């Protein structure tokens, strides 16, 4: 996971499977969605979100990652 404080955006990018600093995605084909538990990461970058949120992801082709703007920031 990546954090862009200036733009208030998070991003997820592929990490090596053996990376100890990666986050697991859980996919739901029935809902065409994925879940990620990143509360510790958000706390680390100083963002507090107390409830589950749904975010629309945008594909960043240049950097090969998904990006999303966090609500209320």
Beta strands, then each sheet from edge to edge (+ up, - down):
strand 1: 2-4
strand 2: 9-13
strand 3: 25-28
strand 4: 33-36
strand 5: 58-60
strand 6: 65-69
sheet 1: 1+ 2- 6+ 5-
sheet 2: 3+ 4-
end
